[in-house]
Amino acid sequence: MQHTYSWLGSPLHLVLEEKIADGYNRTHLAFIEAQSFFKAKYGVPWTPELPLEMNVTSEDLEAYDQFGQLLNLLIKINGGSLDIPEEQCTSNVLVRL
């Protein structure tokens, strides 16, 4: 089933399959949780050159990747950026409207 979602609570609204939005959200939250776990375990913040353990399914990773490809295409066709100020991003996940 498809629904309209707001990207990070921002004005960017997209119609997405529920399973894609849910998979994106689970992966994104797992990424945030993994960074917190890394800091608690090693005493330093995680940085991209360090390994990070995430507990997600391959289906959720695929949904996250598919959404990322869509977002990157939107950025590309808009000249390299999206004019969405950080203060308009009120969530860490896709918000169903």
C-alpha positions in Angstrom: 0.0 0.0 0.0 1.3 3.5 -0.8 1.1 6.5 1.4 2.5 10.1 1.4 5.6 10.6 3.5 7.5 13.6 4.6 11.3 13.2 4.4 12.6 13.9 7.9 9.4 15.9 8.6 10.4 18.5 5.9 8.3 20.0 3.2 9.6 17.3 0.8 6.7 14.9 0.4 6.8 11.7 -1.6 4.4 8.8 -2.3 6.1 5.6 -1.3 5.2 2.0 -0.7 4.8 1.4 3.0 7.4 -1.4 3.0 10.0 0.9 1.5 9.3 3.7 4.0 9.3 1.2 6.9 12.6 -0.4 5.7 14.2 3.0 5.3 13.1 4.1 8.8 14.3 0.8 10.4 17.7 1.1 8.7 18.1 4.8 9.5 17.2 4.2 13.2 19.6 1.2 13.3 22.3 3.4 11.9 21.7 6.0 14.7 21.6 3.3 17.3 24.8 1.7 16.0 26.6 5.0 16.3 25.5 5.4 19.9 26.6 1.8 20.7 30.0 2.4 19.1 30.5 5.5 21.3 29.4 3.7 24.4 31.7 0.7 23.6 34.8 2.6 22.5 34.4 5.9 24.2 34.8 7.9 20.9 32.3 9.0 18.3 32.0 6.7 15.2 33.6 8.1 12.0 33.0 6.7 8.5 36.4 5.1 8.2 35.7 2.9 11.2 33.6 -0.3 11.0 30.0 -0.1 12.3 27.8 -3.0 13.3 24.1 -2.7 12.3 21.4 -5.2 12.8 19.2 -4.8 9.7 17.8 -7.1 7.1 18.8 -7.2 3.5 15.3 -6.1 2.5 15.6 -3.0 4.8 19.0 -2.2 3.4 17.6 -2.4 -0.2 14.7 -0.1 0.8 17.2 2.4 2.3 19.4 2.2 -0.9 16.4 2.7 -3.2 15.3 5.7 -1.3 18.8 7.1 -1.3 19.0 6.7 -5.1 15.7 8.6 -5.4 16.9 11.4 -3.1 20.3 11.6 -4.9 18.4 11.9 -8.2 16.2 14.8 -6.8 19.4 16.5 -5.7 21.0 16.0 -9.1 18.1 17.4 -11.1 17.9 20.4 -8.8 21.4 21.5 -9.5 23.2 19.7 -6.7 21.2 20.5 -3.6 17.8 20.7 -2.1 16.8 24.0 -0.5 15.5 22.5 2.7 16.9 24.2 5.8 17.9 22.0 8.7 15.3 23.6 11.0 12.6 22.3 8.7 13.8 18.7 9.3 11.9 17.9 12.5 12.3 14.1 12.5 15.0 11.5 11.9 12.8 9.3 9.8 10.2 9.5 7.0 6.9 10.7 8.5 3.7 9.3 7.2 1.2 12.1 6.5 
